[in-house]
Amino acid sequence: MKKVLPFLIVLVLSLVAIRPLFARGYFPMHDDTQVSRVITMGNALSEGQFPVRMVSDLGYGYGYPIFNFYGPLPYYFGGILYAFGVPALTATKLMFAVGIVLPAITMYAVISGLAGWPAAFAAALLYMYAPYHAVEIYVRGAVGEYWELIFWPLILYAFVKNSNPKHRYVRMLTGALGLGGAVLAHTLLGYITVLAVSAGLTVFWLKRIYSRAFDRRLFFSHLGAVLLGLGFSAFFWLPAALEMGFTSVAGQVSSTANYADHFVCVSQLWSSQWGFGGSAPGCLDGMSFMLGKLHVLVALAAVLGFVFRRRQGNNILLTAGLITSIAAVFLVTPYSAFLWRVFPGFAYLQYPWRFLAAAAFGLAILGGSAITLLKDSRRQAVSAVLIGIAVLVFNLKWFVPQYTYEKTSKEFESMSDLRWRASKVSDEYLPSGIIRPAAESAVVFDTIQSSPAVSVISQNETAVRGSFVLQAARAADVVIHKAYIPGWKYVLNNVTVHPRIDNGLPVIHLEAGQSLLEMRFTDTFVRTAGNIISFISLLYIGVQFYENQRKAKR
């Protein structure tokens, strides 16, 4: 009961942060495509596509494989709700709410098991009400990024404390779910998570080997968590990594999104003006990058307490929080520029301040470890409650949108909204050769357009299939207005054909007369391999979970 009541309080206090979601209408954000992505994911699921890769409507009507490259996990949640009839706007807000609240819940669950409920209470609320968390939610609309925060505590649980042989399989499976979930939630932060876990485990085991303290079971538990996490998420990350060249993503890493222009000044970490604008070179930005004064002070208290009261408190938590915080803060500042030039793939992150999410994680852990430095359980409880009250008083004001406006689910579902407004916000997953329309009147509505030479008699299509009966008055070339990436197969009158690709669009030659054109989006070798690896990994996880449950009942 001692842990249940604080947990319920954390849950209730977390719900306070999502109170704007209960209001009517919607609110602006930088990545204002969230409802559109939920709609297209839901439509794809309703059509039987799984795993979802290709969506229709987005990309100015050309369609594109956004979920082949962009972290799909939050949108599976929202899309399933939409597919079952939940209105698009409601499904999207529920997707937001789960991603906002669950990080506090997983943080509390993990820290309470490692250091007791007072430390967990403080850590969960510091994590929940970090200023950058509010930026992610109500300024940037970075859904994948704040869903990412759900999984980091699970990784902490798996790797920080893994000594009890009876719990190793549970911790291994938890670590696998944490790592795989992080990869599926946000492509870029998932990559950073894998990199950080791999580097941390490498250092840990080199140290253990050097000190002749190698533990074979523990080693294979850590290795198993990493391999299973990468395994069950392979259906996504394998094609995302190897097929990115089929899109325009590389073109986004340009002078307009150069990481060198978006480092954070040290003074901004302590205090920077709140705003709903964007990031700009220099120290004057339209959005805030502050860590949170309370977060920093509590973290300093933990470090100073450890220095002056050595061997008291949870040193493992303090070490994990300190390393994470220092590394994250360093990487957001210009002093780390040399590392950004060296580390592979870092340029794709575009904005160094993304690491503020990791800083919030580290500072929250430090806040929890500060509580453990107090010997008396009453002092721990009182201190945790005071920290919780203080963080609400100082930071709750940031958890509100700039304003709200009336817009119904039906308006979000309109072709104008999907194929023009939302498509303009994010079109980087189209092939680079496709010419973007300059006006809404140029948006694509017909996959094959009738002309004096060719008439469309009938058509039936989904995001991944199409069947067209065409009548050609004479021999002619027909442009298929669906973005081409490898995997599309075309059959003309029961014969497989290979179209000419012109500006990212396939072109088929028709002879005079009536023809049946069928098209289907299939998995490449890379996608198939990823699917198989994920299936085997999930099967193994399921078997191990069943075996552990069976042993626990004996």
Secondary structure as GFF3:
##gff-version 3
##sequence-region A 1 554
A	DSSP	alpha_helix	4	16	.	.	.	ID=ss1
A	DSSP	three_ten_helix	19	22	.	.	.	ID=ss2
A	DSSP	alpha_helix	34	46	.	.	.	ID=ss3
A	DSSP	three_ten_helix	66	68	.	.	.	ID=ss4
A	DSSP	alpha_helix	73	83	.	.	.	ID=ss5
A	DSSP	alpha_helix	88	115	.	.	.	ID=ss6
A	DSSP	alpha_helix	117	128	.	.	.	ID=ss7
A	DSSP	alpha_helix	131	134	.	.	.	ID=ss8
A	DSSP	pi_helix	135	140	.	.	.	ID=ss9
A	DSSP	alpha_helix	143	160	.	.	.	ID=ss10
A	DSSP	three_ten_helix	165	167	.	.	.	ID=ss11
A	DSSP	alpha_helix	168	185	.	.	.	ID=ss12
A	DSSP	alpha_helix	187	210	.	.	.	ID=ss13
A	DSSP	alpha_helix	216	232	.	.	.	ID=ss14
A	DSSP	alpha_helix	234	242	.	.	.	ID=ss15
A	DSSP	three_ten_helix	244	246	.	.	.	ID=ss16
A	DSSP	alpha_helix	249	252	.	.	.	ID=ss17
A	DSSP	three_ten_helix	255	257	.	.	.	ID=ss18
A	DSSP	three_ten_helix	259	261	.	.	.	ID=ss19
A	DSSP	alpha_helix	266	270	.	.	.	ID=ss20
A	DSSP	alpha_helix	293	308	.	.	.	ID=ss21
A	DSSP	alpha_helix	315	332	.	.	.	ID=ss22
A	DSSP	three_ten_helix	334	336	.	.	.	ID=ss23
A	DSSP	alpha_helix	337	342	.	.	.	ID=ss24
A	DSSP	three_ten_helix	346	349	.	.	.	ID=ss25
A	DSSP	three_ten_helix	352	355	.	.	.	ID=ss26
A	DSSP	alpha_helix	356	372	.	.	.	ID=ss27
A	DSSP	alpha_helix	377	395	.	.	.	ID=ss28
A	DSSP	three_ten_helix	396	398	.	.	.	ID=ss29
A	DSSP	alpha_helix	409	413	.	.	.	ID=ss30
A	DSSP	alpha_helix	415	416	.	.	.	ID=ss31
A	DSSP	pi_helix	417	422	.	.	.	ID=ss32
A	DSSP	alpha_helix	423	425	.	.	.	ID=ss33
A	DSSP	three_ten_helix	440	442	.	.	.	ID=ss34
A	DSSP	beta_strand	454	461	.	.	.	ID=ss35
A	DSSP	beta_strand	465	472	.	.	.	ID=ss36
A	DSSP	beta_strand	476	479	.	.	.	ID=ss37
A	DSSP	beta_strand	488	492	.	.	.	ID=ss38
A	DSSP	beta_strand	495	497	.	.	.	ID=ss39
A	DSSP	beta_strand	500	502	.	.	.	ID=ss40
A	DSSP	beta_strand	505	510	.	.	.	ID=ss41
A	DSSP	beta_strand	513	521	.	.	.	ID=ss42
A	DSSP	alpha_helix	525	553	.	.	.	ID=ss43
###
